[in-house]
């Protein structure tokens, strides 16, 4: 009887999954403000989310929502919404989507300093390559021109990070967009085509 009970207890514990706090600093400090809209990579190691908490990374002083990725294996939390040179976003960033391998994170932002020549003063879609530390704008014409109006956001990313789907009210991302409504676009990061 004791052996059967021990086997049941072991089997019961083997079936239990454990929850873990993700929105925390490398020191294990809990976020001091709210965090939301999580996106997890394929194996569950990396979790991207947006948060107003200024204590998740050092020198988070922009006073607005940022995008973070937490590595559940190492406990490290990384700021994603920043320029390729490391400069923090000067505006609101939300709605991350992470690739299957955890290398790429797509997000939307009102910031104007994440890439050079962002002068449209609109919410744009960006992708951060966490391996190469590069940030690129996604809601652009195939020729590279920036969106002309409205806003762009709610990005979805393919498993390999190559394709980014997003919605936009811009009318100049593709030829013949005359409906004056929100449309869905796909940008190919490899070819540059939208």
C-alpha positions as CSV (number, residue, x, y, z in Angstrom):
1,X,0.0,0.0,0.0
2,X,2.8,2.4,0.9
3,X,4.5,1.8,-2.4
4,X,1.3,2.5,-4.4
5,X,0.8,5.7,-2.5
6,X,4.4,6.8,-3.1
7,X,4.0,6.0,-6.8
8,X,0.8,8.1,-6.9
9,X,2.5,11.1,-5.2
10,X,5.4,10.9,-7.6
11,X,3.0,10.7,-10.6
12,X,0.9,13.6,-9.3
13,X,4.0,15.8,-8.9
14,X,5.3,14.9,-12.3
15,X,2.0,16.1,-13.9
16,X,2.1,19.5,-12.1
17,X,3.3,22.5,-14.0
18,X,4.7,25.5,-12.2
19,X,3.9,29.1,-12.7
20,X,6.7,31.7,-12.5
21,X,6.8,35.4,-12.2
22,X,8.1,36.9,-15.5
23,X,7.9,40.6,-15.1
24,X,10.9,41.0,-12.7
25,X,14.4,42.4,-12.8
26,X,17.6,40.4,-12.9
27,X,17.7,40.8,-9.1
28,X,14.3,39.2,-8.8
29,X,12.5,42.4,-8.0
30,X,8.8,42.5,-8.9
31,X,7.6,45.1,-11.4
32,X,6.4,48.3,-9.6
33,X,3.8,49.0,-12.3
34,X,1.6,46.9,-14.5
35,X,2.8,44.6,-17.2
36,X,0.6,43.1,-19.9
37,X,0.2,41.6,-23.4
38,X,2.7,38.7,-23.1
39,X,4.0,36.7,-26.1
40,X,6.0,33.5,-25.6
41,X,8.4,31.8,-28.0
42,X,8.0,28.2,-29.1
43,X,9.9,26.4,-26.3
44,X,8.7,28.8,-23.5
45,X,12.1,30.1,-22.7
46,X,11.5,33.7,-23.7
47,X,8.5,35.9,-22.8
48,X,8.0,39.3,-24.4
49,X,5.6,41.8,-22.8
50,X,5.0,45.5,-22.4
51,X,5.3,47.2,-19.0
52,X,5.2,50.7,-17.4
53,X,7.5,49.4,-14.6
54,X,10.7,51.5,-14.5
55,X,12.6,48.9,-12.4
56,X,12.9,46.0,-14.7
57,X,16.2,47.2,-16.3
58,X,18.8,49.8,-15.3
59,X,18.2,53.4,-16.5
60,X,14.6,53.0,-17.7
61,X,13.6,56.6,-17.3
62,X,11.3,57.4,-20.2
63,X,8.2,57.3,-18.0
64,X,6.1,55.3,-20.5
65,X,5.4,51.7,-21.6
66,X,8.4,49.7,-23.0
67,X,8.8,46.3,-24.5
68,X,10.8,43.7,-22.5
69,X,12.0,40.1,-23.0
70,X,12.5,37.9,-20.0
71,X,14.7,34.8,-20.3
72,X,13.1,32.2,-18.0
73,X,16.3,30.1,-18.1
74,X,18.8,32.8,-17.0
75,X,16.4,35.2,-15.2
76,X,17.6,38.1,-17.3
77,X,15.2,40.8,-18.5
78,X,16.2,42.8,-21.6
79,X,14.8,46.1,-22.9
80,X,13.6,45.6,-26.5
81,X,12.1,49.0,-27.4
82,X,15.3,50.9,-28.2
83,X,17.4,52.2,-31.1
84,X,20.1,50.0,-32.6
85,X,22.6,52.2,-30.7
86,X,20.9,51.4,-27.4
87,X,19.0,54.6,-26.9
88,X,15.7,54.1,-25.1
89,X,12.4,54.8,-27.0
90,X,11.1,58.3,-26.5
91,X,7.5,57.2,-26.8
92,X,4.9,54.6,-25.9
93,X,5.7,51.0,-27.0
94,X,3.2,48.1,-26.7
95,X,1.9,44.8,-28.2
96,X,5.0,42.6,-28.6
97,X,5.1,39.4,-30.7
98,X,8.1,37.1,-30.4
99,X,9.4,34.7,-33.0
100,X,9.5,31.0,-32.4
101,X,13.3,30.9,-31.6
102,X,13.0,34.1,-29.4
103,X,15.4,36.1,-31.6
104,X,13.0,38.6,-33.1
105,X,10.4,40.8,-31.4
106,X,7.8,42.8,-33.3
107,X,6.0,45.7,-31.6
108,X,4.3,49.0,-32.2
109,X,5.5,52.3,-30.9
110,X,4.8,56.0,-30.9
111,X,8.6,56.7,-30.5
112,X,10.3,58.8,-33.1
113,X,13.9,57.8,-32.2
114,X,14.0,54.1,-32.8
115,X,15.2,54.4,-36.4
116,X,16.7,57.2,-38.5
117,X,14.3,59.5,-40.4
118,X,11.1,58.6,-38.5
119,X,9.3,61.9,-39.2
120,X,5.7,60.8,-39.8
121,X,4.7,61.3,-36.1
122,X,2.6,58.1,-36.2
123,X,2.5,54.8,-34.4
124,X,4.8,52.5,-36.4
125,X,5.7,48.8,-36.3
126,X,9.2,47.8,-35.5
127,X,11.3,44.6,-35.2
128,X,14.2,44.1,-32.8
129,X,16.8,41.5,-33.6
130,X,18.0,40.5,-30.1
131,X,21.1,38.7,-31.5
132,X,22.4,41.6,-33.7
133,X,20.9,44.3,-31.5
134,X,19.2,46.0,-34.5
135,X,15.9,47.7,-34.7
136,X,14.1,48.2,-38.0
137,X,10.8,49.8,-39.0
138,X,8.4,47.4,-40.7
139,X,5.4,49.4,-41.8
140,X,7.1,50.9,-44.9
141,X,6.6,50.8,-48.6
142,X,8.6,48.2,-50.6
143,X,10.7,51.2,-51.8
144,X,11.3,52.2,-48.1
145,X,9.0,55.2,-47.8
146,X,7.3,55.6,-44.4
147,X,3.6,55.3,-43.8
148,X,1.6,58.5,-44.6
149,X,-1.3,58.5,-42.1
150,X,-3.2,56.9,-39.3
151,X,-1.5,54.3,-37.3
152,X,0.0,50.8,-37.7
153,X,0.1,48.1,-35.2
154,X,-1.0,44.7,-33.8
155,X,1.9,42.9,-35.4
156,X,2.2,39.1,-35.8
157,X,5.5,37.5,-36.6
158,X,6.3,34.3,-38.5
159,X,8.2,31.5,-36.6
160,X,11.5,32.4,-38.3
161,X,11.0,36.2,-37.9
162,X,11.0,36.8,-41.7
163,X,7.4,37.9,-42.2
164,X,5.5,40.5,-40.2
165,X,1.8,40.9,-40.6
166,X,0.2,44.1,-39.2
167,X,-2.8,46.4,-39.6
168,X,-2.5,49.9,-40.8
169,X,-4.7,52.8,-41.9
170,X,-1.9,54.2,-44.1
171,X,-2.9,54.5,-47.8
172,X,0.6,54.5,-49.3
173,X,2.1,51.2,-48.3
174,X,1.0,49.5,-51.5
175,X,-0.2,50.8,-54.9
176,X,-4.0,51.1,-55.2
177,X,-5.0,51.3,-51.5
178,X,-8.0,53.6,-51.9
179,X,-10.6,52.1,-49.5
180,X,-9.8,54.6,-46.7
181,X,-10.0,51.8,-44.1
182,X,-7.7,49.7,-41.9
183,X,-6.0,47.0,-44.0
184,X,-3.8,44.0,-43.3
185,X,-0.3,44.0,-44.7
186,X,2.7,41.6,-44.7
187,X,6.3,42.8,-44.8
188,X,9.0,40.4,-45.9
189,X,12.1,41.3,-43.9
190,X,14.4,39.4,-46.3
191,X,13.2,41.0,-49.6
192,X,12.0,44.3,-48.1
193,X,8.7,43.9,-49.9
194,X,5.4,45.0,-48.3
